[in-house]
Amino acid sequence: MFDKILTFIKEAKAELTKVNWPTKKQTLNYTMLVVAVSLVVAAFLGGLDYLFGMILREFLIK
């Protein structure tokens, strides 16, 4: 049992050395992209919510 755990840890460490880790600049750029896309989607969905709410108030809830 202990041998299997030790083998797993060694193989995991070997695989982690093969990973192509992003640079600090790439990580910052990707993070800013995710934040920007999230804000755009939030604004779009908020606008749709406002529009549909206005339509409901104007035409259905008189």
BELLIN-V720563 format. One record per residue. N is the residue number from 1. RES is the residue in three letters. OMEGA is omega in whole degrees, -180 to 180 (NA if undefined). BURIAL is I if it has 16 or more other ideal C-beta (glycine too) atoms within 10 Angstrom, else O. D_FIRST is the distance of its C-alpha to the first C-alpha in Angstrom with 2 decimals. Layout:
{{N RES OMEGA BURIAL D_FIRST} {N RES OMEGA BURIAL D_FIRST}}
//
This chain:
{{1 MET -179 O 0.00} {2 PHE 179 O 3.82} {3 ASP 179 O 5.41} {4 LYS 179 O 5.29} {5 ILE 180 O 6.57} {6 LEU 178 O 8.84} {7 THR 178 O 10.02} {8 PHE -179 O 10.86} {9 ILE 179 O 12.77} {10 LYS 180 O 14.56} {11 GLU 178 O 15.61} {12 ALA 178 O 16.78} {13 LYS 179 O 18.78} {14 ALA 179 O 20.28} {15 GLU -180 O 21.35} {16 LEU 177 O 22.91} {17 THR 180 O 25.08} {18 LYS -177 O 26.53} {19 VAL 176 O 27.68} {20 ASN -175 O 31.45} {21 TRP 178 O 31.85} {22 PRO 177 O 35.31} {23 THR 179 O 37.76} {24 LYS -180 O 39.07} {25 LYS 178 O 42.27} {26 GLN 179 O 40.57} {27 THR 178 O 38.50} {28 LEU 179 O 41.73} {29 ASN 180 O 43.62} {30 TYR 178 O 41.07} {31 THR 179 O 40.95} {32 MET 177 O 44.75} {33 LEU 179 O 44.87} {34 VAL 179 O 42.61} {35 VAL -179 O 44.77} {36 ALA 179 O 47.96} {37 VAL 179 O 46.92} {38 SER 178 O 45.80} {39 LEU 179 O 49.20} {40 VAL 180 O 51.10} {41 VAL 179 O 49.31} {42 ALA 179 O 49.86} {43 ALA 179 O 53.54} {44 PHE -180 O 53.95} {45 LEU 176 O 52.44} {46 GLY 177 O 54.44} {47 GLY 177 O 57.58} {48 LEU 178 O 56.98} {49 ASP 179 O 56.43} {50 TYR -180 O 59.68} {51 LEU -180 O 61.56} {52 PHE 176 O 60.51} {53 GLY 179 O 61.23} {54 MET 179 O 64.65} {55 ILE 179 O 65.36} {56 LEU 180 O 64.44} {57 ARG -175 O 66.66} {58 GLU -171 O 69.51} {59 PHE -174 O 69.70} {60 LEU -176 O 67.94} {61 ILE 179 O 68.34} {62 LYS NA O 72.06}}
//
